[in-house]
Amino acid sequence: MKTFQSTLVLMALASSSAAFAATDFDTLDVDGNGAISQAEASVDAELLSKFEKLDTNQDGELSEDEFSKA
């Protein structure tokens, strides 16, 4: 039983790490233009909720520098 619980914990950690890795700048910048638009950010609810605050130059996109402050 203890082995089964350990396996479940490891599976949960692996899946959460994979989800986090999917939200890096290059993955979100789908069109490859060097910025993340609100449409591109919409796949990450947390990022989308912070978008306006992170967009410090108010150009409607997040640069890699702005994104790094998320």
Secondary structure, DSSP 8 states (H G I E B T S, - for coil): -HHHHHHHHHHHHHHHHHHHHTTSHHHH-TT-SSSEEHHHHTTSHHHHHHHHHH-TT-SSEE-HHHHHT-
